[in-house]
């Protein structure tokens, strides 16, 4: 579960960078980028507390 949450949170951060690059390259409109960024940010805020700040067992 911890590993999956890590992958999701790192993927969300990469998606934020990708969305910014697509907007900068005029491949994504402002409203579309805002919707996607909101969804990705929510995903990041949900997945990160699951694994961050916890000690590993083993």
Sine and cosine of phi, psi and omega as CSV:
sin_phi,cos_phi,sin_psi,cos_psi,sin_omega,cos_omega
0.00,0.00,-0.67,0.74,-0.01,-1.00
-0.89,0.45,-0.69,0.73,-0.02,-1.00
-0.91,0.42,-0.65,0.76,0.03,-1.00
-0.89,0.45,-0.68,0.74,0.03,-1.00
-0.89,0.45,-0.61,0.79,0.06,-1.00
-0.90,0.45,-0.71,0.70,0.00,-1.00
-0.89,0.46,-0.65,0.76,0.01,-1.00
-0.91,0.42,-0.70,0.71,-0.04,-1.00
-0.93,0.37,-0.64,0.77,0.06,-1.00
-0.92,0.40,-0.62,0.78,0.06,-1.00
-0.89,0.45,-0.60,0.80,0.04,-1.00
-0.91,0.41,-0.66,0.75,0.04,-1.00
-0.90,0.44,-0.64,0.76,0.06,-1.00
-0.91,0.41,-0.60,0.80,0.03,-1.00
-0.90,0.44,-0.61,0.79,0.04,-1.00
-0.88,0.47,-0.69,0.72,0.03,-1.00
-0.91,0.42,-0.66,0.76,0.01,-1.00
-0.90,0.43,-0.68,0.73,0.02,-1.00
-0.89,0.46,-0.65,0.76,0.04,-1.00
-0.90,0.44,-0.66,0.75,0.01,-1.00
-0.92,0.40,-0.65,0.76,0.03,-1.00
-0.91,0.42,-0.63,0.78,0.04,-1.00
-0.92,0.40,-0.67,0.74,0.02,-1.00
-0.89,0.46,-0.55,0.83,0.00,-1.00
-1.00,0.05,0.18,0.98,-0.02,-1.00
0.85,0.52,0.56,0.83,0.06,-1.00
-0.98,-0.19,-0.08,1.00,-0.07,-1.00
-0.61,-0.79,0.72,-0.69,0.01,-1.00
-0.98,0.19,0.30,-0.95,-0.02,-1.00
-0.88,0.48,-0.75,0.67,0.02,-1.00
-0.88,0.47,-0.62,0.79,0.02,-1.00
-0.91,0.41,-0.68,0.74,0.01,-1.00
-0.89,0.45,-0.65,0.76,0.00,-1.00
-0.90,0.44,-0.66,0.75,0.03,-1.00
-0.89,0.45,-0.73,0.68,0.00,-1.00
-0.89,0.45,-0.68,0.73,0.00,-1.00
-0.90,0.44,-0.62,0.79,0.05,-1.00
-0.89,0.46,-0.73,0.69,0.00,-1.00
-0.89,0.45,-0.68,0.73,-0.01,-1.00
-0.93,0.37,-0.63,0.78,0.03,-1.00
-0.90,0.43,-0.66,0.75,0.05,-1.00
-0.89,0.46,-0.68,0.73,0.04,-1.00
-0.86,0.51,-0.68,0.73,0.01,-1.00
-0.91,0.42,-0.71,0.71,-0.03,-1.00
-0.92,0.39,-0.43,0.90,0.06,-1.00
-0.99,0.17,-0.67,0.74,-0.12,-0.99
-0.99,0.15,-0.53,0.85,-0.10,-0.99
-0.92,0.39,-0.71,0.70,0.01,-1.00
-0.89,0.46,-0.33,0.95,0.01,-1.00
-0.90,0.43,-0.58,0.81,-0.08,-1.00
-0.90,-0.44,-0.42,0.91,-0.11,-0.99
-0.98,0.20,0.71,-0.70,0.04,-1.00
1.00,0.08,0.12,0.99,0.04,-1.00
-0.95,-0.30,0.55,-0.84,0.04,-1.00
-0.99,0.13,0.54,-0.84,0.07,-1.00
-0.98,0.20,0.62,-0.79,0.10,-1.00
-1.00,-0.07,0.85,-0.52,0.05,-1.00
0.93,-0.36,0.00,0.00,0.00,0.00
